[in-house]
Amino acid sequence: MCYFKMKYPIYINKLVTAKVKLLTVALFVLFASCKSTSTVTSQKENANSSFVQVKGDQFYLNGNSYYFIGTNYWYGALLGASKEGNRERLISELDLMKSIGINNLRILVGAEGDGNIYQVHPTLQPKQGEYNESLLDGLDFLLNEMRKRNMYAVLYMNNNWIWSGGMSQYLKWNGYGEVPNPFLEEHTWNDYMTYTKQFHECEPCMKAYFKHIKFVIQRTNKYSNTKYVDDPTVMSWQVANEPRVLMTPKHEQAFTKWLNKTVSIINAIAPNQLISTGAEGERGYLDDIDMYKRVHSNKDIDYLTMHMWPKNWGWYNVNNEKATLKKSIDKANAYIDRHLVVSKELNKPIVVSEFGFPRKKESNKPYASVENRDAFYSAVINRVLESYKGKKNLAGLNFWGFGGYGIANSNHDIWQKGDDFTGDPPQEPQGLNTVFSSDYSTLNIIKEANLQLKN
């Protein structure tokens, strides 16, 4: 509704009849203008209703609240590639996911670099600014197939970690020397993170990254003939996988400046789609929940994310599985609770966009027990179901990760060229955290949860 206030009262008499007539005409024009503005706003809302939207601390889709139990499917575009991919497997896996209610997939847009050992291969950008057309075609194909199935994509544009090239690759491209690979004996994780934190102040790196963002987001899908920015299949653009404030609190200023610039660019070219950071939560901000809140206070960051890795973070011990399973669940609940407070304070939804749990005895064999994993999954999934029932701010999760019909090579642990892609990134034991099509108990937990989330 349009409101207006007259500055002075009008007294009608014969001497001012002409002025009143003029005023009447002016008021008619004003009301007509207000009505027109209201109509335009309504039309815009209707046009955007097929996109996942945020209102306060809730997601909405087609006018209804939207909660989800989804997955990480980082290699989806690689399966869709026109030359190197396996589209038959991709279609089968999308159908399997759809059958258990999964409709939200978190996907890597593409890797950078020459795909050395411990890294994704093939890469989307073998050289800076040069693209593998087969992989771009794969992303088009994947999104079009998801569109057919009413599935929604969270697409992350970069990576804090070396396994897909990411920020360290941009530094290498722009004269910062060789990347200190932490998976080699001569380098440590501190070496790697000290190197990588330079990205957020590397002007040519950021310029190339911003160019990459614009190139991808403004692309037109060859299969649907729809621009990515006009495609409701894209729920969210994520700035990166686990972007972090690295090493010291002094890095926060440079990091935040880079983050806000990135968010501003995405928001300008994709106003109908959501923006998230891809952050781990306080873990990625020197275990400082207040820093996490400060960094995410930007109004154009539409929702928050957090990740949890009980094994990597020392919550879970293979030599004491029963006791540390309980410890892991307790710590996960406490971690979620701390971030729900920030979510409420910032009035934004929050998603557990990564969490993983190993098979029994940290085996990567597909027949190894997933009893402990199922217990952890159930605990985290139940938090989303409770939030759904109370219409609260924990809006969904993406477990890590879906391996579908992939088969881990039993002759070696890490991924090698020619192996199937699984849910585990190349540098990790293949199958360790992966949910395969044969993990019936886990898939059933996910299916039952998604049935409860139907509106």
Disulfide bonds with the S-S distance in Angstrom:
Cys2-Cys34 2.03
Cys202-Cys205 2.22
